[in-house]
Amino acid sequence: MREIDLKIRFRGWMIKIRYPLPSTVKDLKLSFESMTTLSSAGLILVCRGRMLLDDCSLESLGDNSVILIMSNQRNLVLDNFPKDRREFMFESLFCFKSLTLLSVCGNEISGIPPAIGDLPFLVEFRVANNHLTSLPSEISLLRELRIFIANNNCFAELPPILLTLEKLELVELSHNELSCLPVQIGNLTKLRRLVADYNKINCIPSSIGRCSSLKEVSLIHNLLVHLPNMLDASEAVEFSETLHLFLHKNQLRELPSWVGSLQFLRILNLSGNELTRLPDEIGSLENLEQLSANNNRINRLPSSIGSCRSLQLLSLAMNSLVELPDSLSMLTNIEELDLRCNSGLAALPQNMFLTCTNLKRIHLWRTEIQYDNLTLYAGWREGLTNYLPSLGDKTDMDD
């Protein structure tokens, strides 16, 4: 029986086989199918840089030919690829014309090859946990790209080439070396979620106001001192029906009054900053459901806070409050109120338990309000079966 020696490379592995002749590429695919969970119909065989057709004779390839076997799949995940085989990761990317997801996370790579531009249908590209500092210009060819995840890399700026991809909806660049967001970010009008936590960002351009599809901006643990007027940018438009802003653990000294114009703001987290007050315009946020401003220096609340009728969570632990406005009693949807570590706070609004009938948890640890004194408030006894307030402890006050 005649045989041929072949070297099969698959997912970085090199396997030497001896195959009977006469045989075709299709025969080899069927043999490979029996050894894997992949369908032969979805396999691509490449030899010397060219794709092999099913009727191609193996004998025509010659002894010791190297055949690269790939799966014509839409999702390709090469995370934490073995170190001794990483040089083969991007080999023959041109064979994956229909690929929609490519993930190469955790491979310590410092560059993406130009061949990435050969994936015109790519929708999601994950490169987290690597050593990237830039992206190749061929990224601009990925016109269908919607998701780019590059957490834990070495980017000093938001890669400019990304700002040409108008269909981007999600960008994650946490734990990099970013110091500023570029003005061109306003070009991403389809952007829904921007996450750049744990960087060194000290400025945000007002052009971000043109990102009309934004639903979430997360800039936790950066160096922000002030916020630009996101509604003052040229051609600025209203944001979508839901907006979440996570700005905790920065260096913000004031919350600008224009925030009151963000009518669709649902969640606002300002904990761990340097705020001394909240603006009166906060009361214009009729759809705000969660407001967290723990661990600041706030010494008073504006009476307008009572106009935030949708508020379900109000967290003001570790501040300098000594009194609360009576309007707090107007928060009829409030479910949780956190006032821990406001050492000078001695009283709650007198009618709060009469009107805030949805209140389930109230945290008063390290205030001057004693648990026994709560029974003196009107409505307290009637509500005993509806909620059991917790005095809490010192946990999660920075969040």
N, C-alpha and C positions, 0 to 999 in steps of 0.2 A: 504493500500500500504506500502510495506517495504521500508525503507530508510536507508542511511548511512551518518554519519557526517564525513566530510573531511576538512582538512586544506590545502588550496592551497597557495603555495608560488611562486610568479612570480615577477622577477625584484626587489626583496627586500620587496614586499608587501605580507602580510599574509591575506588571505581571507577565512572565514569559510563558507562552503556551506553544504546543505543537498541534497543528490542526490538519485533518485529512484533506487530501485533494482528490478530485476536483471539488471546489466549494466556491460560493459567492459571498459577497458582503451580507446578503440577506441571511444566509446560513449562519454566519458568525453572529449576527444580531439575535437570531432565535436561540442560539446557544447561550449568549449572554443574558437573555431574558430569563432563562431557567435558573440562573445563578443570582438574580437580583429581583427586586420588586417592580422594576421598570418594564414598561411595555416596549417590545421591539419597534412598534410603530413610532414611538417617540424618541428613538435613539438616533444620534448623528455620529457617523464615523469619519474621522479626518486623518489623512495621511499626507505628509509633506505639504501641509498648508492647503490642501483641497479636500472638499467633501466627497466622500465615496458614494456612488450610486448603488442601489441594491443589487443590480445585475453585474456589478464589477467582479471580475475573477480575482480571487486571492492570490493566485499564482502570478498574476501580472504585477503584483506589488513587490515580489522578491523576498528572499529570506531575510529575517531579522528586521523587517520593516516595523516602524513604530506607528501604532494606530491609537489615536486619541478618541475615546468613546465619551460622547456627551448625550445628555438627555434634552430633547427639545421641549423643555418645560417652561412655564411662565415664572416660576419662583425659583431662585437659585440662592441658597444660603450657605455661605462659606465662612461662617463665624469660627474663630479660634482654630484656624487651619493649622495642621502640624507644621512646625517651624521648618523642617527639612524639605517641605513640599510647597512652601508659599510662592516660590518662583513660578509655579505652574498655575496659580489661581486665575490669572487673567488671560490664560492661553486660549486662543481661538474664540474670543468673545463674539466675533463676527458670526458665529454659528447660532447665536441666540437672538435672532432678529425679533422674536416674539416675546422676549423676556419683559415682564412688568415689574418684578421685584428682584433687586440684587442686594445682598447683605454680606459685607466683608468685615464685620465688627471683630475687635479683639485680635488683630493680626500684626500689630506693631508696624504697619506699613507707613511710609513717609510720603508716598505719592500715588496718584491714580493715573494709569496709563491712558494715552489718547484714545485707545480702542474703546473707551467708555462711550464715545460718540457714535459707535456702531449699534447702539441699542435705542432705536427711535421710539419704541413703545414703552420705555421704562417709566413707571409711575412712582415707584418708591425706591429710594437709594439710601442704604444704611451703612455708615462708615464709623460708627462710634468706637471708642476705646482704641485709637490708633495714634500715630504721631504726625498727622497731617497739618500742614501750615498753609496750603493753597490747593486750588483745584485747577485742572487743565482747561484750556479754552474750549475744548470739545464738549464740555458740559453744556454749553449753549445750544448744542444740537438736541438735547433731551427736551423737546418741546412739550411732551406729555407729563413731565415730572411734576408731581403734586406733593410728595413727602420727601424731606431731606433730614436725616437724623445723623448728627455728627458730634454728639456729646463726648467729653473726655478726649479732646485732641489738643492741638497747639495753635489754633487760629488766633491771630492778633486782630483780625477784622472779619466782618461778615464778607465772605468771598464775593467780590463784585460781579463775577459771572453769574451767580445765583439770581441777581437782581434783574436779569434779562429774561428769566423764566416766568412768564405771566400767569401760568396755571398753578404755581406753588400755593399750597394751602396750609402746610405744616412745616415749620422750620424749628429744629431743636439744636442748640449750640451751647448747652450748659457745660460748665467746667472746661472752659477754654481760656484765652487771654484777651478777650474783647475789651476794648476801652470805650468804644462809642458805636452807635448804630448810624449807618450812612444815610444821607438825605434821600438817596435813591430808593430807600425802602418803601417810599410812597408809591413806587411803581407796581408793587405787589398788591393789586386791588382784590385778588382772590384769596389773599392770606387770611386764614381763619385762626391759626394758633401760632404764637411766637413764644418760644421758651429759651431763655438765655440766662439761667440761674448760675450763681457762683462764677462770675466773671469780674471784670474791673470797670464795668460800664459807668461812666460819670455824666453822660449826656444822651438825650433822646431827641431826634429832630422833630420839629412840629409836623413835618411831612408825613409822619405816621398816621396823621389824621385822614390821609387819603386812602388808607387801607380799610375801606368801608365794610369788608366782610369779617373783620376781626371779631372773634368771640372770646379769645383769651390772650392776655399778655402777662407773662411771668418773668419777672426780673429780680428774683429773690437773691439776696446776699450780693449786692453790687455796691457801687459808690455814688449813687444818685443823691444829689443835694437839692435839686429842684426839678419840677416837671414843666415842660414847655406847654404852650397852649395848643393842644391837639386839634382844636376846633378853629384855629386861626390860620391854618395852612391854606395856601392858594388852592382853590378847588376842593376844599375840605367838604366832606359829606357826612351824614349821620351814620353812626355805626349800626350794626345789625341788631336784631331784637333781643339778643343776650350778649352781655359783655362782662368778663371776669378780669379783674386787675389784681395781680399778686405782686406787691411791692415791698414786702416785709424784709427786714434786715438790710436797710440802706442807711442813708444819712439825711433823709428828708427833714427839712426844718419847718415847712408849712405845706398845707394842702391848698392848692390854688382854687379860687372861687369858681373857675370855669368847670370844675369837676361836676358842679351842680347841673350842668347842661347835658351830662351823659345820661339821658333818660332811660336807656336800656341797661344801665349798670346793675348787675344782680349781686355780685360778690366783690368786695373791696377789702383787701388785707394790707394794713399799714403798720403792722406790729414791728417792734424793734427799730424804730426810727428816732427822730429828735423833735417830734411835734409837741407844741405847747398848747395848741387849740385846734378845733375843727371849725371850718368856716360856716357862717350862717347858711350859705347856699347848700349845705349838705341836706337840708330839709326838702330840696327840690327833687331828690332822688326817690321818687314815689315807688319805683320798682325794686329798690335795693332790698335784698333778703338777708345778706350777711355783711356785717361790718366788724372788722377786728382791728383794734388799735392798741394792743397790749404793749407794755414795755416802752412807753414814750414818756413825755413830761406834761401830759395834758392836765390842766388844773380846772377846767370848766367845760361844760357841754353847752352848745347853743340851744336855746329853747326850741328852735326849728327842728330839732331831732325828732320831735313828736309827729312831724309830718311824714316821716318815713314809715308809712302805714303797712308796708309789706315786710318790714324787718322781722326776721325770725331769730336771728342771733346777733347779740350786741356784746362784744367782748372788749373790756377796758381794764383788764388787770394790769397791775404794776404801773400806775400813773400817780398823779398828785391830786386827785379829786377830793374835795371836801364837802361838796353838796351836789345834788342832782336836780335838774329842772322838773317842775311839776308836769311838764308836757310829756315826760317819759311814760306817764300813765296812759297816753294816747296810743301807745304801741300795742294795739289789741291783738296782733298776730305774733308777738314775741313769745318764743319758746324757751330761750336760754339767755340768761343775763349773768355776765361774769364781771365781778367788781373786786376780785381778790387783790390784796396788797395795795389798796388805797387807804393808807393808815389813818388819814384824817377824816374819812367818810363816816358820818354818825347817823345818818337817817336815809330812808327811802321816801319817794313821793307818797303822800298820805293815802291816796286812793288807788295805788297801783294794783293791789290784789282784787279790787272790785272790778276794774276794767280789763286788766291783762289776764283774762281767764284761760289763755292757752299756755301760760307760763308753766314749764315743767321743771326747770332747774335754775337755781340762783346760787351763785358762788360768792361768799362773803368772808372768806378766810383772811385774817389780818386786816380787818376793818374794825371800826368801833361799834358796828351793829351786832348786837348779841342775838343769838338764836331765840332766846326766850322772849325778847322784845317784839319779835315778829307777830306774836299773837295779839299784840295791841293794835295792829293795823286793821282798819275796816276791811271786811271781806276775807280776812285770813281764815277764820274758822269755817266759813262756807266753802272755802276752796281746799280744805285739808284733804279731801278724798280725790281731788283732781290733780294735785301735784304734791310731791315731797321734795322740797328744795334741798339741794346738797351744798354743804359748806365747803366742799372741795378741798384741794390741796395745791401745792405749788408745782403744777405740771402743765406743760404745753403753753406757758404764758408768753413765749416768744413767737408763737405761731398764730 
